[in-house]
Amino acid sequence: MRPFVYTALPAKVIFGFGTLARVASEVRELGCRRALILSTPHQQAEAGALAEQLGELFAGMFAQATMHTPTSVTERALETVRATGADCTVALGGGSTIGLGKAIALRTDLPQVVVPTTYAGSEATPILGETQEGRKTTQRSPKVLPEVIIYDVDLTLTLPPALSATSGMNAIAHAVEALYAKDANPIVSTLAEQGIAALARALPSILRDPKDREARSDALFGAWLCGTCLGAVGMALHHKLCHTLGGSFDLPHAETHTVVLPHAVAYNTPAAAEAMARVARALGTEDAAKGLSDLARGLGAPTALKDIGMPESGLDQAADIATAAPYWNPRPIERDGIRMLLDDAFHGRPPQTR
């Protein structure tokens, strides 16, 4: 066994069916009495139902969470925090809503209760990505780690299959990069392999039957494992590319991860053989990059950047931004190689290990 360092994250996790009913008791257990509910406009009705459930604990609602956590939206949310006198936030939704809760916590230190409704996994991390003036930056801080995560499988039963597919692929990306992270360790690697396997097993079943409770449970559990990996170790090339594409070109978050992942894996395969063997094993295939590509295609998920809003004229700029201040990566970041990777991803070609 090689030496390693592992830091466990202090979050309370509640997992099951019908667990949304525990939100009020968890707010009280945190010593809070005025909860601000966060959501996107799309989930405002569900947030309203949660407000009724909270009763006297409900202080107000901000239902304008937006993809990539723009700082301008956070500033508006902070005005609501001040106006309502909120002493905690309850984020109901996916990565956009959870990101907003984290941004508020960074600035106010308010406790967070998070109720994920997708497979994003960001609820399990002390990582915040924010966008300002077209550039997305990330930071790690214990201040943004939610105190309580409530996983309610019932809330995912209505998640559309297409969104389930891309959200699940996004989660898988966290675990894949954890396997070849600079600070990888055997605990996180075990969680990563288990998380990839759970999602790879569950997502095709969800496509066939979106109401499959066992598959939904497996997918949500896998998403938590993958998010835990993201929170415990550093990320590399794949996340740098996705942050660049999302922040600078406003591409949809989960879809971008889905398209880019097989190509980033192909780029890193020559420098991370052991990690890629574990990814392939979790997928039940021989080749990690091809297995991820085949999984996405089998789910009917997007496989080309051109199909999710990326302009071909922006590929050079994306390559420049991604290589200007790269994250650590097992294979050296070379501008020409990244430009070819982006071209393959733009056109939806099969991933190429060069």
N, C-alpha and C positions, 0 to 999 in steps of 0.2 A: 504494500500500500504506500503510495507516494504521500509526502506531507501535504497538508492542505489547511485552509482557514475557511470556516463556515460561520456566518452570523445569522442567527434566527431572527425573524422579524416579529415584533410584539403586536399581533393583531388577533382579535377574537373572530372566529369563523363559525357561522351557524349554517348548516347545510341540510336540506331536506325538502319536503313537499308542504306547502301551506305555511311556510315560515315567515311570510310577510306579516302575519299576525303578531310577531314578536317585536316589531319596530318600536312600538310605544314603550314596552318594558325595557328595551335596550337604551332608549333615550333617557328614561328615568335612571337606569343603572349608571349612566355616565354623569348623573347629577345635573342633567339639563331639563329645562322647562319650556323653552321657546325654540322650536325646531323650524328651520327654513327648508322647505322642500325644493329641490332642484330637479329640472327635467328639460327636455327639448319641447318645442311646440307640438311635435308629433305625439308626444306621450303626456300631454297636459291632462287629458281625461283620466288616465291612470293615476297621475299625481293628485288630481282632485279627489279621487276615491281614497287615496292614502291620507289626504288631509282630513277627511271625515273620520277615518279610523283613528287618527291621532287625537282628535277632539281638542281638549283644552291645551294640549302640547303644541298645537299648530300655530305658528307665529306668522307665516306668510309663505308665498311661493314665488320663485323666479323660474319661468319656463322658457328661457331663451338661450339655453346652452347650445353651443355651435361647434362644429368640427374643427379640430386643431387648436382649440382653446385660445381664441384671439384675446389679447390683453384688453381690447376695447370692451368686449363683452364682460370680462371679469370686473372691470371698473363699474359697469352698470349694476352688476350683481352686488358689488360691495355697497352701493347706495341702498339697495334693498336690505342688506344685512343691517346697516345702520338704522334705516327707517323702521324696521320691525323689532329691533333689539334682540335679534336671534342670538342664542347661546350655543347652537350647534347646527349642522346641516344634515339633511337626509337626501342623498342623491339616488334617484330612481331612474335607471336607464343604462346606456352603454358608455363607450369611452368618452364621448363628448360631455355628457353630464358628469361623469366621474372626474374628468379632467378639470371641469369648472369647480367642483367641490375641493379638489386639491389646490387649485389656484387661490381659492378663498382661504383655505387653511394656511397656506404659506404666508399670507399677508395678515391673518388675524389670529392664527393658532386655535381656531374653533374646532372642537371635536367633530368627527365625521362618522355617520352611519351610512353605509353604501349598500344598495340593493341592485345588483347587476341584472340586466335583462338580456344581455348578449354574451358572447364568449370572448370579449376583448381581453380580459385578464388584468387590466391596468389597476383594478381595485386592490390587487395583492402586492402592489409595488410602492416604494417610496420615490417614484420617478414622476416628474411633471414635465410635459412638453407644452410649450407656449409659442404662439405665433404673433410676431409684431413686425409690421411693415414688410410682409412677404417673406420673412425668415423665421424658421422654426428652430428653437433651441430647447435643450433638455437639461434638467438638473436633478440630482438626487438630494433628498433631504428627509430626515425622519419626521419633519413637521407635516409632510403631505401624505404620510401613510395613514389610511383610515383606521380608526380604532375598532370598528365593528363592520364585518362583512356578512350580510344575510343573503345566502343563496336559496332562492325559492324556485325549484324546478318547474312548478306550475306556471310561473311567469314566462317561461321560455316556450311553452307549448304553442303559442301563437306567433312565435318568431318565424317569419317567412323562410321557406327552404333556401332561397337564394341568399338572403342575409345570413342565415345560419351557416351556409357554406363559406362565405368570405370571412365572417367573424371567426369561424373555427380555424380557417387557414391562417388568419392573423395570430391566433393563439399559438398555433403550431410553430410559427416563426420565432416566437419567444423561446421555445424549448430548443429548437434547432440551434439557434445561436448560443444558447447557454452551454451546449455540448462542446463547442470549440472556443468558449470565452477564455480570455487571458487568466481569469481567476476561477476557472472551472474546478469543481471538486466532486468527489464521488457521491455525495448526498444529492446535490442538485442534478447531477447527471442521471441518477436513478429516477428522480422525479420527472426529468425531461423526457426520458424514454417512455415512461409510463403515461405521461400526458399526451405525447404524440400518438401512442398506440390507442389510447382511449378515444381521442378525437377521430383518428383515421377509421376506427371501427364504427363509431357512432354516426358520423356525418352521412355516409351513404344510406344508412337505415332511416335517418331523418328525412332524406330526400324522398325515400319511398313512402314513408308514413310520418308526417310532421307531428302526429299525436303520440308517437311511440315513447311512452314515459321512460322506459329503460334506456333507450338511446339518448333521450334528452338528459337524463340523469348522468349518463356516462360523459356526454359532451360537456356539461357544466362542471363536472368533477375534473375532467381533463383540462378545461380552461383555467380552473383554479391552480392546478399543478403547473401549467405553463406560465401563468402569471407569477407564481411563486418563484419560478426560475428567473424570470425577467427581473424580479425585485432583488434577487440574491447575488447575481453576478453581472458583469458588464456585457454590453452588446457590441456588435461589430458592423461589418460592411452592410449587411441587409438593412439594419435599422437606420444607418446613416443615409442610405439611398432613399428609403421611404420617408424619412424626415425631410430630406431635400425636396422630393417630388411633392409631398403633401403641403409643406409650408410655402414653397415657392410657386407652385402651379395649382394649388388648391384642389388636388386630386382626392377622391374619396379614400379614407384611411384604410379600411379593411380590404377594399378592392386592390389598392396599391400593394399592400403586403402580399396578397394572393398572387398577383402578376410577377412581382419581383423575386419572391422567395426561391423558386427553382433555379433562377439565373445566378443569384448570389451564392447559392449552394454549389452550383457548377463551377463558379469562379474559385471558390475556396476548397473544393474537393482535393486538388493536388497537395494542399498543405494541412489537411485535417482528416487523414484517412480513418483514424479510429473513431472520431465523432461521426463521420459519414456512414461508417459501418453500423453504428448504433441507430442512426436515423433510418437507414434502409431496413434494419431488423424490426424496428417499431412499425414501419409501413408494410412489412411483409413483402419486400421487394429486394432486388439485387443492387440497384443503383439509387442513391438518395435523391439526386436532382430529377431523374426521370420519374421516380416514384411520386414525388411531390407534384410534378407536372401532370402526371396521369391522374392523380387524385383530384386536382383542381378541374381538369377537363371532365372527368367522370361526374363531378358535381354540377357541371354546367356553369362553373364560375368563369369570370373573365380571365383571359390569358394574354392580353395585349394592352399595352399602355395607350395605344391609339384609340381603343374602344372605351376608355374611361376618362377621356378628356385631355390627354397629354398632347400638346402640339409638337410635331416633329422638329419644328424650328427651335424648340427649347432643349433639345438633347445635349447640345454642346454646353449650354449654360448649366444644365444639371450636372454634367460631368465635371465642370469646373468647380461648382459649389461643393460637390461630394468629395472631391480630392483636395480641396484647399485646406481643410482642417479635418482630416479623417479620424474616425474612431480607431482604436487598436483593432488589428485584424490578423488572423493567422497567416495570410498571404499578403505580401506587400501591395499597397494600393498604387496601381499604375494607371495613369490617365487614359492611355490608349485602350487598355483592357477594360476599364470601366465604361468607356464610350462604346465599345463593342457590345458589352453586356447590356447597356441601355438600348442599343439598337435592336438586339435580339428581343428584349422585353417589349419594345415599342411595336414591333411587327408580329409578336406572338410566335416566334420561331421556337423549336425545341431547345431546351437549355444546352449550351455547348461547354464542355470541359476542355479548355485550351491549355 
